[in-house]
Amino acid sequence: MSPSPSRTTLETSRCGSCAPTGPAARHGTEGTLLGEGRTGEVVPLGAGRLAWAGLAADPFTADGIALAGFLAGLAAGQYDPGVFRSAPGNIFAGRDVTAVALQVPDADLVGTRIAVWARISLFGHAPQLQVSRIGQAMLRPLFFSPPDPESETLNAGAPASDTDAHGKRVLSIAGAAARLAGLADPDAHADRVLAAFLPDVVRYQPGQPASFQPGGGNGRALDDDTFDIAVAVLAGSTLGNASVPRPPTPEFPYLSAPSPAELPALADLFGLREHGPE
């Protein structure tokens, strides 16, 4: 789905049978048109299927300042859970996102447990260039912050290679947290954290209630406290205290209207943007 000022188009990738399977489903932009409509409006796709793309208030919540301080402490050999004990914070409050929402019947997912991940590719490249991907919302904030060359490798890759490519990094950070926290078996804890976060996918059993938990659970509900849950998996105990997530709206696409505010860009807030010479 590609949002634009006036039109939204949804396609499946094209293969021999015009179904989204095989290599053609994983690359390229050609496909069979499923539906089209205006950005910001619900697009019916038939048989209970709906699509939407547009601007919405960011539904995510995270105390990014506290997490940055906690991770910096780990890197310096210090364990300071106290950074999470101040008033709950949310660096995404007042921020908007360009969102894509799809609604499909459970029957379309064949009733088996599936692994879900998404990717972002730049249009107009030959071949098409993948620049980002995501399964679990908290993998990068916990283990790839600030971004570095390995995070770019992660963004350009696929889940099948995650454990081999990035397992050592996750084990190192999780092991350091366990040792500094005084956990009984740091190596076993690190192994559990590795299994919880890699590969970078969200697993879901159609027909079962959604509930987020790295390494378990079932998908992710819109009002799950993803930040605090994921921090607890890394630390081995509950530490986070992010603001309560924004509740979903009662109707599809379940996202609140945008609420623009004059806020510094997150890249500037964390000193991640490269500025050229004055």
Residue, then its C-alpha position, 0 to 999 in steps of 0.5 A: m500500500s502506497p499512501s499519497p495525497s490523493r490515492t491509495t493502491l493495494e496490490t499483491s506481488r505477481c507470480g505464475s498464478c497471480a497469488p502472493t507466493g514464491p520469490a515474486a511475493r518478496h520483491g518488486t512492486e508489480g502485482t494484482l490490484l486488490g483495491e484503491g481509494r483515497t488516503g485517509e479513507v477506509v478501502p473495502l477489499g471484499a469479504g470483510r477485508l479492509a485497508w487504510a493508509g494515512l496520518a494518525a497519532d502515534p499509538f506507541t508509548a516509550d520512556g526513551i530518555a530513561l531507556a537511553g540512560f539505562l543502556a548507557g549505564l550498561a555500556a559503562g558497567q553500571y546497572d541503574p534501574g532508578v532511571f525508570r522510577s521518575a514520573p512516566g514519560n512518553i517521547f512519542a506523545g504529540r507525534d504523528v505517524t504515517a500508518v498502514a492498517l489492514q483487516v483480514p478474516d482469520a480464515d485468510l491466515v489458514g488457522t496456523r501459527i504465523a510469523v509476521w514482519a514488515r519491510i520498507s523499500l525505496f521505490g524507483h531503484a533497480p533492483q528495489l532497495q530495502v532500507s528498513r524492516i521490523g517485527q518486534a517494536m523494541l528490538r532496535p531500541l534495546f539492542f541497536s541504539p544508537p544506530d550503527p553499521e550493524s543496524e543497517t545490516l539488520n535493516a537490509g536483511a531478513p529474519a532467517s539470518d538474524t540469529d547468526a548475524h546478530g545473536k552475539r550482540v544480543l547475548s552480550i547486552a543481555g549477559a551484561a544486564a544479567r551480571l550487573a543485576g546479580l541474576a543467578d545464571p547470566d548465561a541462561h538469562a542471555d540465552r532466553v533473551l536471545a530466543a525472545f527477540l531473534p529472529d525479528v518476527v511477531r508470532y500470531q495464532p489466528g483466532q486467539p486473543a492478542s497479547f504481546q510477550p517477546g518469545g511467547g504471547n500472541g501477536r500484539a494488541l494495540d493497547d499492550d504496554t510493549f515498552d515495559i514488557a520488553v524492558a522487563v525481558l531484557a532486565g529479568s524484572t519489571l523496570g519500565n514505567a512508560s505512560v499508558p498506551r493510547p487506547p485504540t478507537p472502536e472502529f477500523p483503523y483503530l487509530s486516533a486522529p493526528s494531533p500535530a505539535e511543535l516538537p523536536a525531531l527524535a533524531d535531534l532529540f537523541g543526537l542521531r542526525e548528522h549535521g553538515p558544516e555551518 
